[in-house]
Amino acid sequence: MRIIQKPFVQNLKREYSHYFMEQKVTISAVRNISKQILIHVGVSPEHTEIIVDSIVYAHQSGKGTHGLGRLPLYVKKIQAGFMAAETSTDLVKDTPVLAVMDAKNGFGQVAATKAMDLCINKANYYGIGLVGVRRSNNFGTASFITEQAAAKGMIGIVLGNSGPAIAPTGGSHPLFGTNPLGIAFPNPVGEFPISLDMATSVVARGKVRQAAKSNEKIPFGWALDGNGQPTCDPFQALEGSMIPIGDHKGYGLSLAIDILAGLLTGSAFGGDVHPLGDMSANSNYGHLCMTINVDFFMTIDEWSQKIAYLVSSIKSCGDPEKIRIHGESSHRSIRNSKEYVLVKNRVINDIESSASSLGIEVRWT
C-alpha cells in the first residue's frame, strides 16, 4: 500500500484549491499571521491588538467576510497612500456628552473602539455619550464595537456608512452603502448580550464579493445587475446594486444612516464614500457611536429582571431551540470556535500572496 506523505497532500490542496472550499485554521494562527502583516506595514502593537481581536471575533462569530480577507486590502490601501497605518485620532469637538473625532484615514476598528470608549466614559457621568467619527475606514463587524458597551452594563449603538451598493427605490444607480447598524443590550442574567448586527441590504455585500472570488453563483433576491434586473451572477451584482431589506424601508434606513454617520459627522455621503477596495482615494467613512447608561433609568437588578422576563417571553412563543435572540447564534458560534475557525481557501491564498509580497513566511499551524 502506498502511503501519501502529508506535504504532498498539502501541495495537492493548494494546486486544486477549488476542490477544497475551506480549511480549519487555529485561532493562534489567525492571530499570529494578522499581527505579522499589520506590524510589518507600520501598525503599532497597541492598535494591532484591537484589529486582530476584531478579525478573530469576525471569524468566531460566523462573520468571516469581515475577517482575514480584509488584510490584503489594508496592505494595498496603506501602500497606495490612501490609508494610514497609525490611527492617530484628534478630537475636533469635545463636550461633556458629545464629541467629534477625526480618524485621519486610519483603521475603522481602532477609531470606533476609541469612540465607544469615549462614549462609555461620558455615559458614566452623564448617562449618555455620543461620538461622531470622520475620515475613517470600515470598522468590521458592528457587534464587535457595540458589545464593548454591553460588557460595561450599557446599551451600545453604532451606525456606519459605506461605499455605494444600494440604489434608491425606483432607481438603478447605487448611491448608498449597505450601511451597518448595531445595537447591543447588556444581559446580566444571560450568557451573551442581546446584540443586533445588520446591514440594510438583504445580505452583506461581502458575501457577494466572496462568491465572485470563489466563482460561485448567488441566490436570486440578493442583488440586481446594472440594468436593475435580478441576477445570480456575483460579477453582475457587483456592477449593479444590492437589494435593500423591505424595499423602500431598507432604502430609507440606508438614507438615514448615511445622514447620521456620514453627513452629520463631516464624512463623505451621498455616494461619495470610497470602498476599502478602491485604491485611488481615501475612503472617508463615517461612524456614529452612542452609549446609554442603564443605571440612569433603573438599577441593574431591575434591568436584569426585566431582560430575563423579556427573553423568557420571546422563547415561550414556540420551540425555544428554534427561536433565537439576536446575538445568540453568533455567541454559540464563538463558544464552539475556541480553538479553530473555518477559512475559505481563496482567503488563505490571498493572505499567502500578500504576505509573500512583504517577505513574510506564513505558518498556518
C-alpha positions in Angstrom: 0.0 0.0 0.0 1.3 3.4 -1.0 1.5 6.0 1.8 0.8 9.5 0.7 3.0 12.0 2.5 1.4 15.0 4.3 3.4 17.6 2.3 2.2 16.1 -0.9 -1.4 16.3 0.2 -0.9 19.9 1.2 0.6 20.8 -2.1 -2.2 19.0 -3.9 -4.7 21.0 -1.9 -3.1 24.3 -2.9 -2.9 23.3 -6.6 -6.6 22.2 -6.7 -7.9 24.6 -4.1 -11.3 24.9 -5.7 -12.0 21.3 -4.6 -11.2 22.2 -1.0 -13.5 25.2 -0.3 -12.4 25.9 3.3 -9.9 24.7 5.8 -9.6 24.6 9.6 -7.2 27.3 10.9 -6.2 27.6 14.5 -7.1 30.8 16.4 -3.4 31.2 17.3 -2.5 31.1 13.6 -5.1 33.7 12.7 -3.7 36.0 15.4 0.0 35.4 14.6 -0.4 35.9 10.8 -2.6 39.0 11.3 -0.1 40.5 13.7 2.9 39.9 11.5 1.3 41.5 8.5 -0.1 44.5 10.4 3.1 45.3 12.3 5.1 44.9 9.1 3.1 47.6 7.4 3.6 50.0 10.3 0.6 49.4 12.6 1.5 49.9 16.3 1.4 46.9 18.6 -1.4 48.5 20.6 -3.6 49.1 17.6 -2.7 45.8 16.1 -4.3 44.1 19.1 -7.6 45.8 18.5 -7.6 45.0 14.8 -6.6 41.4 15.4 -9.3 41.0 18.1 -11.9 42.3 15.6 -10.6 39.8 12.9 -10.8 36.8 15.3 -14.2 38.0 16.5 -15.5 38.1 12.9 -14.4 34.5 12.2 -15.6 33.1 15.5 -19.0 34.7 15.3 -19.6 33.5 11.8 -19.0 36.8 10.0 -15.8 35.8 8.3 -16.3 38.2 5.4 -15.1 40.9 7.9 -12.0 39.0 8.9 -8.7 37.8 7.4 -9.9 38.5 3.8 -9.6 42.3 4.6 -5.9 42.1 5.4 -4.6 42.2 1.8 -6.9 45.2 1.2 -5.4 47.0 4.2 -1.9 46.3 2.9 -2.7 47.6 -0.6 -4.6 50.7 0.7 -1.7 51.6 3.0 0.9 51.0 0.3 -1.1 53.2 -2.1 -1.0 56.0 0.4 -4.8 56.2 1.0 -5.0 54.6 4.4 -2.9 55.5 7.5 -1.1 52.6 9.3 -1.3 54.5 12.5 -4.7 55.7 13.6 -3.8 59.0 15.4 -7.2 60.4 16.2 -7.9 64.1 17.1 -11.0 65.5 18.8 -12.4 68.2 16.6 -15.1 69.0 19.3 -15.4 67.7 22.8 -18.3 68.5 25.3 -19.5 66.6 28.4 -21.8 64.3 26.4 -20.8 64.8 22.7 -17.6 64.7 20.7 -16.5 64.6 17.1 -13.4 62.6 16.2 -11.1 62.8 13.2 -9.6 59.3 12.4 -7.2 60.7 9.8 -7.8 57.9 7.4 -6.8 55.3 9.9 -8.4 51.9 10.8 -12.1 51.9 11.5 -11.9 49.3 14.2 -9.4 51.5 16.2 -11.3 54.7 15.6 -14.7 53.2 16.5 -13.2 51.4 19.6 -11.8 54.8 20.8 -15.1 56.5 20.1 -17.0 53.8 22.0 -14.6 54.1 24.9 -15.2 57.8 25.0 -18.9 57.3 24.8 -18.7 54.9 27.8 -16.7 57.4 29.8 -19.2 60.2 29.1 -22.2 58.0 29.9 -20.6 57.0 33.3 -21.1 60.7 34.4 -24.0 62.0 32.3 -26.0 58.9 31.4 -25.3 59.2 27.7 -22.4 59.6 25.3 -22.4 60.4 21.6 -19.3 60.5 19.4 -19.2 61.1 15.6 -16.1 59.9 13.6 -15.0 61.3 10.3 -12.3 60.3 7.8 -12.3 56.7 8.8 -12.4 53.2 7.2 -14.7 50.2 7.6 -14.9 49.1 11.2 -15.5 45.4 10.6 -18.4 43.9 12.5 -20.8 46.3 14.2 -21.3 44.0 17.2 -17.6 44.0 17.9 -18.0 47.7 18.7 -21.4 47.7 20.4 -20.7 44.8 22.7 -17.9 46.8 24.3 -20.6 48.9 25.9 -22.8 46.0 26.7 -19.9 44.5 28.7 -19.9 47.6 30.8 -23.6 47.3 31.6 -24.6 49.9 29.0 -26.5 50.0 25.7 -24.2 50.4 22.8 -25.2 51.7 19.4 -23.1 52.2 16.2 -24.0 53.4 12.7 -21.7 53.4 9.8 -21.9 54.4 6.2 -20.0 52.8 3.3 -19.4 52.7 -0.4 -22.3 52.8 -2.9 -24.1 49.5 -3.1 -27.8 50.2 -2.8 -29.9 52.2 -5.3 -32.8 54.3 -4.1 -36.1 52.5 -4.7 -37.1 53.1 -8.3 -33.5 53.8 -9.3 -30.8 51.6 -10.8 -27.6 53.5 -9.9 -26.2 52.5 -6.4 -25.8 55.5 -4.1 -26.0 54.3 -0.5 -23.9 51.7 1.3 -25.2 48.6 2.9 -24.7 50.8 6.0 -24.2 48.7 9.1 -26.4 49.2 12.2 -25.5 47.6 15.5 -27.3 47.8 18.9 -26.2 45.7 21.9 -28.1 45.5 25.2 -26.5 44.2 28.4 -27.9 40.9 29.5 -26.5 40.3 33.0 -28.5 37.0 33.6 -27.7 35.5 30.2 -24.7 34.0 28.5 -24.5 36.7 25.9 -25.7 40.3 25.3 -28.8 40.9 23.1 -27.0 42.1 20.0 -28.5 43.3 16.7 -25.9 43.5 13.9 -27.3 44.1 10.4 -26.7 45.6 7.0 -29.5 47.5 5.2 -29.3 45.1 2.3 -30.8 41.5 2.2 -27.3 40.2 2.7 -23.9 41.9 3.3 -22.1 42.8 0.1 -19.1 40.9 1.4 -21.0 37.7 0.6 -21.3 38.7 -3.0 -17.6 39.6 -3.2 -16.8 36.2 -1.6 -19.0 34.4 -4.2 -17.2 36.3 -7.0 -13.8 35.3 -5.8 -14.9 31.7 -5.4 -16.6 31.8 -8.8 -19.9 30.7 -7.2 -23.5 31.9 -8.1 -25.5 33.9 -5.6 -29.2 33.3 -4.9 -31.8 35.4 -6.7 -33.1 38.0 -4.4 -29.7 39.3 -3.2 -28.9 41.7 -5.9 -29.7 43.4 -9.2 -27.5 43.8 -12.3 -26.6 47.1 -13.9 -29.9 47.2 -15.7 -31.9 46.8 -12.5 -32.8 43.2 -13.2 -32.4 40.3 -10.7 -29.2 38.3 -11.1 -27.5 35.2 -9.7 -24.1 36.3 -11.2 -22.0 37.9 -8.5 -19.9 39.9 -11.0 -23.1 41.4 -12.5 -24.3 42.1 -8.9 -21.1 44.0 -8.1 -21.6 46.1 -11.2 -25.2 46.7 -10.2 -26.8 47.1 -6.7 -27.7 45.2 -3.6 -31.4 44.7 -2.8 -32.4 46.6 0.3 -34.3 44.8 3.1 -38.0 45.6 2.8 -37.5 47.6 -0.5 -38.2 51.2 0.3 -37.8 50.6 4.1 -34.2 49.4 3.7 -33.6 52.3 1.3 -34.9 54.6 4.0 -32.7 53.1 6.6 -29.7 53.4 4.3 -30.6 57.1 3.7 -31.0 57.8 7.5 -27.6 56.1 8.4 -25.9 58.0 5.5 -27.1 61.3 7.0 -26.3 60.4 10.7 -23.0 58.6 10.2 -21.8 60.5 7.1 -23.3 63.9 6.5 -23.7 64.8 10.2 -20.1 63.7 11.2 -18.4 65.6 8.4 -17.6 62.4 6.4 -18.4 61.5 2.8 -22.0 60.9 2.0 -24.5 60.7 -1.0 -22.4 58.2 -2.9 -19.0 59.8 -2.3 -17.7 57.1 0.1 -14.9 55.1 -1.5 -14.9 51.4 -0.7 -12.0 49.8 1.1 -11.0 48.1 -2.2 -10.7 51.4 -4.0 -7.0 52.1 -4.2 -7.4 55.5 -5.8 -8.7 57.6 -2.9 -9.2 57.8 0.8 -12.4 56.0 1.9 -13.7 58.8 4.2 -16.2 56.5 6.0 -18.2 58.0 8.9 -19.4 56.4 12.2 -21.8 57.5 14.9 -21.3 55.8 18.2 -23.6 56.1 21.2 -24.0 54.6 24.7 -26.9 54.8 27.1 -26.2 54.1 30.8 -29.0 51.8 32.1 -28.2 52.8 35.6 -29.6 56.3 35.0 -33.0 54.7 34.2 -33.2 51.8 36.8 -31.0 49.7 38.9 -29.1 46.9 37.3 -31.2 44.4 39.3 -34.4 45.8 37.9 -32.9 45.8 34.4 -31.8 42.1 34.8 -35.2 41.0 36.0 -37.0 42.8 33.1 -34.5 41.4 30.5 -34.9 37.9 31.9 -38.7 38.3 31.6 -38.4 39.6 28.0 -36.2 36.7 26.9 -38.5 34.2 28.6 -41.5 35.7 26.9 -39.8 35.5 23.5 -38.7 31.9 24.0 -42.2 30.9 25.1 -43.6 31.8 21.7 -42.7 28.4 20.3 -39.9 25.9 20.4 -37.1 27.7 22.5 -34.4 26.0 20.3 -35.9 27.4 17.1 -36.4 30.9 18.4 -33.2 32.7 18.6 -32.5 36.0 20.4 -30.3 38.4 18.4 -26.7 37.6 19.2 -27.5 34.0 20.3 -26.3 32.3 17.1 -23.1 34.4 17.0 -22.2 33.7 20.6 -22.9 30.0 20.2 -20.5 30.1 17.2 -17.9 31.9 19.4 -18.3 29.3 22.1 -17.8 26.5 19.6 -14.8 28.1 17.9 -12.4 28.4 20.8 -9.5 26.6 19.1 -10.0 26.9 15.3 -12.2 28.5 12.7 -13.0 27.6 9.1 -11.4 29.9 6.5 -12.1 30.0 2.8 -9.3 28.6 0.6 -9.3 31.7 -1.6 -8.7 33.8 1.6 -5.8 31.6 2.5 -4.4 32.1 -1.0 -4.8 35.8 -0.8 -3.1 36.0 2.6 -0.2 33.9 1.4 0.2 36.1 -1.7 0.1 39.3 0.3 2.5 38.0 3.0 4.9 36.8 0.3 5.0 40.3 -1.2 6.0 41.6 2.2 8.7 38.9 2.7 6.7 37.2 5.4 6.6 33.4 5.7 3.1 32.3 6.6 2.6 29.4 9.0 -0.9 28.1 9.4 -0.1 25.7 12.2 
